[in-house]
Amino acid sequence: MDTNTLIILILVGAAAGWLAGEIRRGYGYGLGGNIIIGIIGSFIGRWLFMQLGIGMGGGVLGSILVACIGALLLLFLVGLIKRT
């Protein structure tokens, strides 16, 4: 992984984590936490979309959308764990 790929991964993760935090009010974890949630969410979203056979295309917007969906799923699961 080169430096440009790492920077893009962090920016997509930050955007997706921030967007997921805005959609699920009260579930934001600050900039660093949102980046981590977004990056983990991108892996979850990519895996989920592959399992469902859905392709989002190969742009930055598609990557952010997939990562945001994964991050929302992750935030939902974290919310379930926190309740118990």
N, CA, C and O of each residue as an XYZ file, in Angstrom:
336
protein
N       0.852     -1.169      0.000
C       0.000      0.000      0.000
C       0.899      1.234      0.000
O       1.752      1.400      0.872
N       0.692      2.087     -0.987
C       1.515      3.289     -1.060
C       0.861      4.435     -0.275
O      -0.240      4.291      0.255
N       1.548      5.551     -0.213
C       1.105      6.684      0.597
C      -0.205      7.263      0.083
O      -1.072      7.614      0.883
N      -0.372      7.371     -1.241
C      -1.600      7.927     -1.801
C      -2.808      7.063     -1.455
O      -3.867      7.592     -1.117
N      -2.663      5.751     -1.533
C      -3.754      4.845     -1.200
C      -4.129      4.983      0.271
O      -5.311      4.980      0.613
N      -3.140      5.103      1.131
C      -3.386      5.263      2.559
C      -4.116      6.567      2.847
O      -5.038      6.592      3.663
N      -3.720      7.636      2.196
C      -4.379      8.931      2.386
C      -5.826      8.869      1.908
O      -6.720      9.377      2.585
N      -6.069      8.253      0.753
C      -7.432      8.121      0.237
C      -8.272      7.261      1.170
O      -9.437      7.577      1.413
N      -7.703      6.178      1.700
C      -8.410      5.315      2.636
C      -8.808      6.093      3.886
O      -9.929      5.943      4.373
N      -7.925      6.906      4.403
C      -8.225      7.705      5.594
C      -9.299      8.746      5.289
O     -10.205      8.951      6.097
N      -9.208      9.404      4.137
C     -10.205     10.415      3.782
C     -11.580      9.805      3.546
O     -12.586     10.366      3.981
N     -11.638      8.664      2.865
C     -12.917      7.980      2.647
C     -13.473      7.510      3.989
O     -14.670      7.638      4.244
N     -12.613      6.970      4.841
C     -13.047      6.540      6.165
C     -13.568      7.696      6.996
O     -14.583      7.565      7.680
N     -12.884      8.821      6.942
C     -13.325      9.993      7.694
C     -14.670     10.491      7.188
O     -15.555     10.812      7.982
N     -14.829     10.558      5.864
C     -16.097     11.020      5.292
C     -17.227     10.058      5.639
O     -18.312     10.493      6.026
N     -16.988      8.773      5.506
C     -18.030      7.777      5.788
C     -18.360      7.751      7.273
O     -19.534      7.665      7.636
N     -17.369      7.822      8.129
C     -17.599      7.829      9.567
C     -18.351      9.071     10.011
O     -19.253      8.989     10.845
N     -17.984     10.226      9.457
C     -18.688     11.461      9.785
C     -20.132     11.387      9.317
O     -21.041     11.758     10.058
N     -20.354     10.912      8.093
C     -21.702     10.799      7.547
C     -22.548      9.836      8.376
O     -23.709     10.126      8.665
N     -21.985      8.710      8.755
C     -22.717      7.745      9.588
C     -23.028      8.354     10.952
O     -24.112      8.126     11.491
N     -22.108      9.115     11.515
C     -22.343      9.785     12.787
C     -23.442     10.836     12.687
O     -24.192     11.041     13.641
N     -23.542     11.503     11.540
C     -24.596     12.491     11.327
C     -25.953     11.818     11.140
O     -26.970     12.313     11.626
N     -25.964     10.697     10.442
C     -27.219      9.975     10.219
C     -27.736      9.411     11.537
O     -28.926      9.509     11.837
N     -26.847      8.825     12.315
C     -27.206      8.274     13.636
C     -26.741      9.261     14.689
O     -25.683      9.079     15.292
N     -27.510     10.282     14.910
C     -27.163     11.337     15.872
C     -26.807     10.740     17.227
O     -27.446      9.798     17.696
N     -25.782     11.302     17.841
C     -25.369     10.845     19.156
C     -24.417      9.668     19.115
O     -24.006      9.176     20.166
N     -24.051      9.198     17.911
C     -23.156      8.057     17.809
C     -21.816      8.448     17.203
O     -21.075      7.577     16.748
N     -21.488      9.735     17.187
C     -20.198     10.162     16.690
C     -19.118      9.925     17.739
O     -19.388     10.002     18.938
N     -17.918      9.641     17.303
C     -16.819      9.342     18.217
C     -15.635     10.280     18.009
O     -14.501      9.902     18.304
N     -15.863     11.472     17.516
C     -14.777     12.400     17.248
C     -14.104     12.053     15.928
O     -14.433     11.045     15.304
N     -13.179     12.875     15.511
C     -12.541     12.681     14.211
C     -11.803     11.356     14.123
O     -11.992     10.610     13.163
N     -10.963     11.049     15.108
C     -10.203      9.792     15.083
C     -11.113      8.576     15.133
O     -10.911      7.611     14.396
N     -12.110      8.623     16.000
C     -13.058      7.513     16.100
C     -13.872      7.346     14.837
O     -14.126      6.221     14.407
N     -14.291      8.467     14.225
C     -15.046      8.393     12.979
C     -14.210      7.805     11.843
O     -14.727      7.059     11.011
N     -12.925      8.139     11.811
C     -12.050      7.567     10.786
C     -11.970      6.057     10.972
O     -12.073      5.304     10.003
N     -11.787      5.617     12.198
C     -11.690      4.176     12.463
C     -13.002      3.483     12.148
O     -13.006      2.424     11.521
N     -14.139      4.073     12.582
C     -15.457      3.504     12.278
C     -15.658      3.438     10.766
O     -16.166      2.442     10.251
N     -15.266      4.486     10.058
C     -15.428      4.513      8.603
C     -14.562      3.485      7.893
O     -15.013      2.848      6.941
N     -13.320      3.315      8.345
C     -12.425      2.333      7.721
C     -12.926      0.919      7.977
O     -12.965      0.100      7.059
N     -13.310      0.623      9.219
C     -13.869     -0.699      9.510
C     -15.179     -0.880      8.750
O     -15.463     -1.960      8.232
N     -15.969      0.183      8.688
C     -17.226      0.141      7.942
C     -17.026     -0.121      6.460
O     -17.863     -0.763      5.826
N     -15.923      0.370      5.900
C     -15.671      0.116      4.478
C     -15.415     -1.365      4.226
O     -15.838     -1.903      3.203
N     -14.725     -2.023      5.151
C     -14.506     -3.462      5.005
C     -15.815     -4.227      5.175
O     -16.093     -5.163      4.426
N     -16.617     -3.827      6.163
C     -17.904     -4.482      6.389
C     -18.821     -4.261      5.190
O     -19.452     -5.199      4.702
N     -18.891     -3.023      4.721
C     -19.744     -2.711      3.577
C     -19.317     -3.441      2.321
O     -20.162     -3.963      1.593
N     -18.024     -3.488      2.055
C     -17.523     -4.188      0.875
C     -17.851     -5.675      0.960
O     -18.281     -6.273     -0.027
N     -17.650     -6.277      2.140
C     -17.956     -7.701      2.319
C     -19.460     -7.946      2.129
O     -19.856     -8.898      1.456
N     -20.293     -7.082      2.724
C     -21.740     -7.244      2.640
C     -22.220     -7.128      1.195
O     -23.033     -7.935      0.742
N     -21.724     -6.137      0.481
C     -22.154     -5.945     -0.903
C     -21.690     -7.089     -1.789
O     -22.399     -7.480     -2.716
N     -20.506     -7.633     -1.515
C     -20.033     -8.790     -2.288
C     -20.911    -10.001     -2.018
O     -21.220    -10.751     -2.944
N     -21.322    -10.211     -0.762
C     -22.177    -11.340     -0.415
C     -23.546    -11.225     -1.074
O     -24.143    -12.232     -1.453
N     -24.043     -9.999     -1.212
C     -25.340     -9.771     -1.829
C     -25.263     -9.672     -3.348
O     -26.297     -9.640     -4.016
N     -24.058     -9.622     -3.902
C     -23.873     -9.527     -5.342
C     -24.210     -8.155     -5.899
O     -24.632     -8.035     -7.049
N     -24.025     -7.126     -5.092
C     -24.326     -5.758     -5.503
C     -23.025     -5.040     -5.798
O     -22.086     -5.094     -5.003
N     -22.966     -4.367     -6.941
C     -21.791     -3.580     -7.297
C     -22.138     -2.094     -7.285
O     -23.150     -1.689     -7.857
N     -21.321     -1.296     -6.649
C     -21.578      0.140     -6.560
C     -20.734      0.949     -7.538
O     -20.810      2.178     -7.528
N     -19.957      0.323     -8.357
C     -19.079      1.066     -9.236
C     -17.766      1.351     -8.543
O     -17.565      0.972     -7.389
N     -16.888      2.008     -9.238
C     -15.559      2.172     -8.685
C     -15.143      3.599     -8.447
O     -13.976      3.920     -8.671
N     -16.003      4.460     -8.016
C     -15.604      5.826     -7.758
C     -15.482      6.119     -6.282
O     -15.768      5.273     -5.435
N     -15.056      7.326     -5.990
C     -14.911      7.739     -4.606
C     -16.285      7.816     -3.943
O     -16.435      7.420     -2.787
N     -17.288      8.323     -4.661
C     -18.631      8.407     -4.105
C     -19.186      7.027     -3.774
O     -19.797      6.843     -2.721
N     -18.981      6.063     -4.656
C     -19.418      4.696     -4.394
C     -18.713      4.105     -3.191
O     -19.328      3.410     -2.382
N     -17.424      4.379     -3.070
C     -16.661      3.893     -1.921
C     -17.166      4.509     -0.620
O     -17.285      3.820      0.393
N     -17.462      5.807     -0.652
C     -17.975      6.469      0.541
C     -19.346      5.914      0.903
O     -19.634      5.713      2.083
N     -20.195      5.665     -0.085
C     -21.526      5.127      0.178
C     -21.454      3.728      0.790
O     -22.144      3.440      1.769
N     -20.626      2.867      0.219
C     -20.460      1.511      0.750
C     -19.878      1.561      2.161
O     -20.335      0.835      3.044
N     -18.875      2.410      2.380
C     -18.264      2.534      3.699
C     -19.260      3.099      4.702
O     -19.272      2.685      5.862
N     -20.091      4.035      4.273
C     -21.088      4.615      5.166
C     -22.126      3.570      5.576
O     -22.517      3.514      6.742
N     -22.569      2.756      4.644
C     -23.524      1.695      4.966
C     -22.893      0.708      5.946
O     -23.540      0.284      6.903
N     -21.647      0.346      5.713
C     -20.943     -0.534      6.642
C     -20.761      0.104      8.006
O     -20.899     -0.565      9.030
N     -20.450      1.401      8.028
C     -20.273      2.110      9.296
C     -21.594      2.212     10.050
O     -21.619      2.098     11.275
N     -22.693      2.425      9.325
C     -24.001      2.455      9.982
C     -24.329      1.103     10.600
O     -24.860      1.034     11.708
N     -24.017      0.040      9.890
C     -24.236     -1.297     10.433
C     -23.370     -1.510     11.677
O     -23.830     -2.070     12.672
N     -22.128     -1.066     11.613
C     -21.231     -1.189     12.761
C     -21.745     -0.378     13.953
O     -21.728     -0.865     15.084
N     -22.199      0.854     13.710
C     -22.738      1.677     14.787
C     -24.000      1.049     15.382
O     -24.227      1.143     16.588
N     -24.811      0.416     14.555
C     -25.998     -0.281     15.043
C     -25.609     -1.423     15.969
O     -26.205     -1.604     17.031
N     -24.605     -2.191     15.560
C     -24.142     -3.306     16.388
C     -23.516     -2.823     17.691
O     -23.728     -3.424     18.744
N     -22.746     -1.740     17.624
C     -22.155     -1.165     18.837
C     -23.259     -0.685     19.774
O     -23.156     -0.852     20.989
N     -24.319     -0.088     19.215
C     -25.449      0.355     20.026
C     -26.149     -0.811     20.712
O     -26.578     -0.690     21.859
N     -26.266     -1.939     20.017
C     -26.881     -3.111     20.623
C     -26.030     -3.651     21.759
O     -26.558     -4.062     22.792
N     -24.730     -3.652     21.577
C     -23.828     -4.168     22.609
C     -23.831     -3.253     23.831
O     -23.791     -3.731     24.965
N     -23.877     -1.937     23.604
C     -23.869     -0.981     24.715
C     -25.142     -1.078     25.561
O     -25.108     -0.813     26.762
N     -26.253     -1.454     24.946
C     -27.523     -1.545     25.680
C     -27.526     -2.680     26.678
O     -28.184     -2.602     27.716
N     -26.794     -3.734     26.370
C     -26.831     -4.911     27.255
C     -25.841     -4.807     28.372
O     -25.748     -5.712     29.200
